[in-house]
Amino acid sequence: MTTHPARSDAFAQGTPVRLWEDGFALDPYAYYAALRAQGPIGWAELAPGQSAYVVTDRRAALDLLHDTGSFSVDPRPWERTVPEDSQLLSMMRWRPNCLFADGGEHIRYRQTLLDAFDLVEPHDLRERVHRSVDILVSRFGPDGEADLVRQFARPLMTLVLNNLFGLPDSESGRLEAALGLMMEGGEESAAGEAEYGKYVMELIAVKSARRGDDLPSRLLDHPLRLTPEEVTWQVFLTLGAGHEPTANLISNALSRILGNPAYYSTLTSGARPVMDAVMEVLRYETPLSNYGVHFARRSMSFHGMWLQAAVPIIISFGAMGHFSERDHAGTHHPHDASHLSWGAGPHSCPVKQPALLIATEAVERLTQWLPDLRPTVARERLQWRPGPFHRSLTALPVRFTARVPDQAGDRA
Ligand code: HEM
């Protein structure tokens, strides 16, 4: 094995694999291999001194995700064991929402979300995505250069979500700033979380006073009668759960397309559709790479590992995509879903079809406006943000022929 400065002794036998260190963002597959070498379930650190089991085997993941009798998603027993300032808490702290609820409570929360999103027609969502892409291209299009992470994928998701949640575009900058601070982690993350909480509370206050044709109004009026506080928590979850992974799905797909002439030259002819690139991302570098946090209800043996209660078990969607690709190279149908990137079982992503539509429409619309996007940094030299949970580019710089979307002759 070559020596890697960022992961000096990370793979020493008997020590947990440190998913928090910088080397993980540089080469996640080496870390996944080290975890897999330990068996279907490996032992890792998500933050210094804070350990978790990590499932890298598909069979074990499916068994776990479907076994609600043995496993719970309630993190409160674990929370009592970690320092109050643990940086894991922003992603793993209990809140009264569907991600952290089991059984009947989970069904109640989840059903409201499913019903609310069910009323978003695909053609309407498509329009909203196009409108948001057009706003962003009109901002950076005249410059002839842009960072497609900071100026496109991330603000696009705040524009689309802010719009679906029924606020004017002018509010999306505020949402973007708050989520940005919160997701970056570090010292500002608590301030970001507080500002994000304020945005959501104000949103629910506005919708409680006056309903609109939007998701929070549908949640408030749902026959399962969530209280305004419960609606606030579902919205808090949904905006956050939707923004980060979908923005990363878009930028990861763009980086594959722009770095690969075979894709890019056929984009306009449709020979290799954008959906193929999105599917490739779900297999090779899925945006939510390690999550699906569960806890054994009592200490137990599972797929050869003794699992202790109150210790997080993380599903490595990233590792599973990687191993499925390695073990079945060339035999996958392009849209094969053995990657499990949407999760499985009762907590699997309830919004995967809308998320796929948003990602593919965003890339298609952007490349229609700017058909000669050229990356200015080779794909192998792109930087990825550190952190155990995501596969997320720091920047995707491009150049293109300057363009203003509403100039004469442009498409509507
Ligand atoms: C508009 C975009 C999205 C929204 C609103 C959304 C929302 C949600 C919500 C509310 C849950 C919790 C479901 C439950 O506990 O019953 C969830 C779970 C999940 N989502 Fe999404 N999501 C979006 C996009 C994505 C994307 C792009 C990915 C990755 C490709 C993703 C992957 C997942 C996974 C793996 C889970 C299961 C997590 C677990 O088991 O703890 N989601 N999503």
Residues whose N, C-alpha, C, O or C-beta is under 5 A from the ligand:
A	BS01	HEM	C98 L99 R110 T238 A241 G242 P245 T246 L249 L288 Y291 G292 V293 S341 W342 G343 P346 H347 S348 C349 P350 V351 A355
